[in-house]
């Protein structure tokens, strides 16, 4: 595997871990905050919920970046707009697909598991699982996308620099000039 591809994959995995961690914590808090007394009774204690949500979100986020070429999508979007690294325009456009797709998928998965666990423990007249999940997920999705995008914009330049990527693309024969 080419060294550049290895570094790009490393950046994607680091970004997925960071963003997914935040999403896991955020969804634990949001699901509990939006739950009624009956739902809260059926949820695990907050520390347990945080740990499981964190593990679920990081696992989902890393699998997502290993399956989908989110970095490539971001670079393609930035290139179509004529944005070159390390400009702010490049960062804003390059971060968009990664942040939005990650937020949508990871939040859907984490929210589903949290709601499903609580739903399974509820008794009596209970909303259907998918309805309960959709209501909670859609309510928190905008915040999830915004937080993911802002974090991506803020931390991606740091991660890229630490991994050894960044700067304008180097054409063959220009290395060392």
N, C-alpha and C positions, 0 to 999 in steps of 0.2 A: 504494500500500500504506500502510495506517495506520501512524503513527509507533510506536505500541505494538507492533504486529505485527513491525515491522522490528527493534525492540529485543529482542523475545522470540526472534526467529530468530537474531539476533547472539549472544545468550546461549547458545542451543542449539549454535550452531556452535563458539563458544569452549569450551564444556563438552565437546563431542565431541572437539575437538582435544586438550584436556588429558587427558581420560580415555582416549582411544584411544592417545595417546602412551605413557601408563603401561602400557596393556595390551600394546602392541607390544613394549616393553622387557621387561615381565614374561614374556611368552610366549617370547621369545627365550631368556631365562634358564631358564625352566621346561622347555622342550623339550630344551635341551642337558643340563640337570641330570638329566632322566629318561631320557636316551638311553643305549643300550648302546654299546660300543666300535665296533661295526659301523655303527651309525647316525651316531655322531659323525664317523667317517671320511668319510661321504657328505655331511655338512653343510658349508656355506660357513664361512669363518672368522667368529669372533664379531662383529667390527665390521661385516662385510658383512651378516650375519644381523640385527644390530640395526637397521641402516639400512633394509634391505628390510622388516623387520617393522614398523618405525615408519611407513614410507610406506604399506604395506598397511593398517595399522590406522587411521591418520588418514583415508585415503581411504574406507575402509569406514564409519568413524564419522560422517564428514561426510555421506556419501550417505544413511546411515541416518536422520540427523536431518532431512535435506531431504525424505525420503520419508514417514517416520512422524511423526505429531504427538506426540512424546514429552513436550514441554512441556505440551501440552494435556492429555495423560493424567495427568501429575503434578498439574496444577492441579485437574483433575476429582476425582482421588482425595482431595486435600486438602480440597476444597470439600464432598465427601460426608461427611467426618469433621468438618466445621465448623472447619477450621483456616484462620486468616487470616495473610497475610504481615505482618510478617517473623518470626512466632513460630517457635520451635524445632519445634513440632508440624507446622507448615506445611513447614518445610525437610525434616524427616524423611519426610513423606509425598510431597511434591512430588519429592524426589530418587529415590524408590523405582523408579518405572517407567523413568526415564531410565537409572539405574545398572544395573538388572537386564537390561533389554532390550539396552542397549549392550554390557554384559559378555558376554551370551550370543552375540549375533550377531558382534561384533567378534572375540571370542576364538575362535569357531568358524572364522571366515575366516582369521585370522592363523595359527592352529594348523594348519589344513588346508594352507595354502600352504607352511608350514615343513616339515611332515611329507611333503607331496607332493614337494617338491624333494629332500629326503633320500631318499625312497623311490625316486625315479627314478634315483638314482645307485647304489643298492644292487645287489649281485649275489648270486647263489646263492639259498639258501632264505630267502625274505623273506615276512613277514606280508602279507596283503592290505592295500592302501592304506587302505581305509575302516576296517578293524579297527585298524590302527596309529593312524590319526587319532582315532577314537573313544576309544581307550584313553588317549591323551595328553590329549585335550580334556576328557573327563569327569573325569580325575584333577585337572586344574587349574581346572576350572570353579568349584568353591566358592570358592577363593581369589580368582579373578577377580571374582566377584560381590561378595565382601566388600570387596576393595580398591576396586572401582569405587564401591560405595555409600558407604564411609567418605570417599573423596576427594570424591565428589559433595556430601556433607553439609558437608564442610569448605570446599570452594572455591566452591560455588554462591552462597552469600551475598555473597562477595567479588566474583564476576563480575557478579552482578545489580546490586550497588551501583555498580560501575565503569561499567556500561553505562547506568545511570540508571533502572533499574527498582527495584521493591521498595516496601515499605510497604503499608498497607491499600489495597484497591481504592477508587478515587475514582468516585463516582456522577456522572452527568451533572449539571451545575449546581453541583457542589461544588468544582470546580477553583479554586484560589486562595483557598479559605477556610481 
